[in-house]
Amino acid sequence: MKAPATREWQEFAACRGADPDIFFPLGTTGPAVEQIVKAKEICASCPVQEECLEYSLLTNQEAGVWGGFDEDERRRIRKRWLAERRRQAS
């Protein structure tokens, strides 16, 4: 995974114009569950979902839904991604 040369991909994001609170719910229970589901639905139709996920991993975005993945999911993905980068460097 390489760093996106620019962030022009954001112009094509399905979440543009959506309420940011949907993507950054407070907590992971109660109403936050519905927000996370809604955010993932928006991400599922996004033409730049992969670029968004890459950006979140490269910049270590800890909060919110990025690229269709919530915080816990991205944490696991990032852990594997970092391990792979270390393996490739050695």
C-alpha positions as CSV (number, residue, x, y, z in Angstrom):
1,M,0.0,0.0,0.0
2,K,1.4,3.3,-1.0
3,A,0.4,6.8,0.2
4,P,-2.1,8.4,-2.1
5,A,-0.3,11.1,-4.1
6,T,-3.2,13.5,-3.5
7,R,-6.4,13.6,-1.7
8,E,-8.5,14.3,-4.8
9,W,-10.2,11.0,-4.2
10,Q,-12.2,12.7,-1.5
11,E,-14.1,14.7,-4.1
12,F,-15.7,11.5,-5.3
13,A,-16.5,10.1,-1.8
14,A,-20.1,9.0,-1.3
15,C,-20.0,10.6,2.2
16,R,-19.5,14.1,0.9
17,G,-22.4,16.1,2.1
18,A,-23.4,13.4,4.6
19,D,-23.7,14.3,8.3
20,P,-20.2,13.7,9.8
21,D,-21.8,12.5,13.0
22,I,-22.8,9.3,11.2
23,F,-19.2,8.5,10.6
24,F,-18.0,9.5,14.1
25,P,-20.5,8.2,16.6
26,L,-20.0,8.5,20.3
27,G,-19.4,5.0,21.5
28,T,-20.3,1.6,20.0
29,T,-23.6,0.8,21.7
30,G,-27.1,2.2,21.6
31,P,-27.7,4.8,18.9
32,A,-24.1,4.6,17.8
33,V,-24.8,1.1,16.4
34,E,-27.3,2.6,14.0
35,Q,-24.9,5.3,13.0
36,I,-22.2,2.8,12.2
37,V,-24.5,0.7,10.1
38,K,-25.6,3.7,8.2
39,A,-22.0,4.8,7.6
40,K,-21.1,1.4,6.4
41,E,-24.0,1.4,4.0
42,I,-22.8,4.7,2.5
43,C,-19.3,3.4,2.3
44,A,-20.5,0.2,0.5
45,S,-21.7,2.3,-2.5
46,C,-18.6,4.5,-2.5
47,P,-16.4,4.5,-5.6
48,V,-13.3,5.5,-3.6
49,Q,-13.8,3.2,-0.6
50,E,-10.3,1.6,-1.1
51,E,-8.6,4.9,-1.2
52,C,-10.4,6.0,2.0
53,L,-9.3,2.9,3.8
54,E,-5.7,3.3,2.6
55,Y,-5.7,6.9,3.8
56,S,-7.0,5.9,7.2
57,L,-4.4,3.2,7.6
58,L,-1.5,5.4,6.4
59,T,-2.5,8.3,8.7
60,N,-3.5,6.1,11.6
61,Q,-7.1,7.4,11.9
62,E,-8.3,6.0,15.2
63,A,-11.8,7.3,15.3
64,G,-14.8,6.8,13.0
65,V,-15.8,4.7,10.1
66,W,-13.3,4.9,7.2
67,G,-13.5,2.8,4.0
68,G,-16.4,0.8,5.3
69,F,-14.6,-0.3,8.5
70,D,-15.2,0.8,12.1
71,E,-12.5,1.5,14.6
72,D,-12.0,-2.1,15.9
73,E,-12.0,-3.5,12.4
74,R,-9.4,-1.0,11.2
75,R,-7.3,-1.6,14.2
76,R,-7.0,-5.3,13.3
77,I,-6.4,-4.5,9.6
78,R,-3.7,-2.0,10.6
79,K,-2.0,-4.5,12.9
80,R,-1.7,-7.0,10.0
81,W,-0.7,-4.2,7.6
82,L,2.1,-3.0,9.8
83,A,3.3,-6.6,10.4
84,E,3.4,-7.1,6.6
85,R,5.4,-3.9,6.1
86,R,7.9,-5.0,8.8
87,R,8.3,-8.4,7.1
88,Q,8.9,-6.7,3.7
89,A,11.5,-4.3,5.2
90,S,13.6,-7.1,6.7
